[in-house]
Amino acid sequence: MAYTLRVNDEHIYYLREWNASSFSCDHQLILLTTEFSKVRDELADIKKIEIYDNLVSVYVSTLFDTFSDFALLKSAYVNNEGMVSDCLRVSLSLKTDIVDRISSLLDDKANPIIDISKMTIEDLKKYILKQVGTACQDDIFAGMSIPLSDGLKYFTFNLEDQQNLTTAMATVKACATAGIGVPYHASGEKCKLFPVPDILTIYFTLQLMLTRKTTYCNMLNIHIRSLNTREELMECCYGMDLPEDLQNDFNEIVAASMVIVNTNLAEYMPPTQPEEPEDPEEPIENPGDLSDPEEEETPPETEPEE
């Protein structure tokens, strides 16, 4: 199915997926775009949204008036040709009167809309830091596509996945010795035996992804805490570029992580045997005789007989 979003009868975006039940709970949409500024401007004042399944309208709503936050999801979409691209997750905000009505019906148990404009600088920092942390966790849990011996496969990496993959890695050496594959499964696929090199690729690729994203989130948190104006803070979101000094620190940590991964990976690789020379030299029978074997000995000179 190909879902599209139409905003205010004019702005159109492709969606990675859409489910009516999930949307009614979290009000989140995953757009197949990374144009943050364009989306922010076009969703700043929502009058109506429509969801289409191909050309058929499956959802229409006027309950939302703007967005509450954004998050960039890295490598979150794989098209039919196996191409991987980033996505933008958008959380929509219900109109204030709708929120008030819901709050009243649920006896004030519904979560109220947070009014950012009334926050102090420190409260705004805490709010943005929380949003960044949640987006980072969601980004990690979403996983990524990994090229394997039988093609591109997608793997989520939530807490359960991390535990399952760690358990699978504990059997790698035994499986390699026995000459069998390691049981595991790609996201949404049945369990199968993966060749040992494939399971190593899956594990270390996802672990490196985890390191990259948590390190990025840490650097972004440092940057957010250093800001002191509302305007600067409002420009911050998960997925933004880091300042140069923090980017350099990030690059250094990722480079070191690559060295660690390669070192750990070497433990699972079979030792390489030294290659024998194709034409080994003949051993010298008498190592003390270094004369050229091809030289003919010159007979001693003798005096002629009288």
TAMO-V560985 format. One line per field, one symbol per residue. burial: I if it has 16 or more other C-alpha atoms within 10 Angstrom, else O. Layout:
burial=???
//
This chain:
burial=OOIIIIIIOOOOIIIIOIOOOOOOOOIIIIIIIIOIOOIOOOIOOIIOIIIIOOOOOOOOOOIIIIIIIIIIIIIIIIOOOOOIOIIIIIIIIIIOOOIIOIOOOOOOOOOOOOOOOOOOIOOIIOOIIOIIIOIIIOIIIIIIIIOOOOOOIIIIIIOOIIOOIOOIIOOIOOIIOOOOIIIIIOIOOOOOOIIIIIIIIIIIIIOIIIIIIIIIIIIIIOOIOOOOOIOOIOOIIIIOOIOOOIOOOIOOIIOOIOOOOOOOOOOOOOOOOOOOOOOOOOOOOOOOOOOOOOOOOOOOOOOOOO
//
